[in-house]
């Protein structure tokens, strides 16, 4: 969630970079935050972005 302190929206690759992890771990983290309704998904495919609710 600290990513949102500096950016209004983030991408999967932003999460990978901050966590130092691979794609699968980043996707799972984003899915978990979506399920908890902490973030919203905007767009699809390569243009997918995530914003704080």
N, C-alpha and C positions, 0 to 999 in steps of 0.2 A: 504494500500500500504506500510505501514511501515514494515510489515512482511518481505517484500522483501529486506529490508536493512540488515537483519541478515541471511536470507535464500535465496537460489537461486530458490527454488520451495516450494510451500505450499500445504497444503491439506485442505479439508473442515473442518476437526476437528481443524486445526490450527486457522482458522477464528473463529470458535465457541469459542475457548478458549480465544482469544484476545477480542472478542466482549462481551463475557459472555452471549451469546445467544444460542438459540436452533438450531437444524439442518435446519429447514425451513428458518429462517432468514439468516443463513450462505449461503445456496444454492441460495437464492434470491440475495444476495450481489455479489456472484461469477458470477451469470448469468448476472447481470447488468454490471459488469466489462468486461465480455466476449463480450457483445453486443457493448460496447464502444470501444472494441478492445484494452483494456489496458493490458489484459493478454491472454495467450493461454492455452488451455486444452491439457494435455498429458496423454494418457492412458484412461482406462475406469473402471467402477466398483470400487472396493475397492482400486485399484492401481491408481486412478485418482490423478494427480498432476496439479498444475497451475504455469505457469512461466510468467515473464514479457516479453512483446514483445519488 
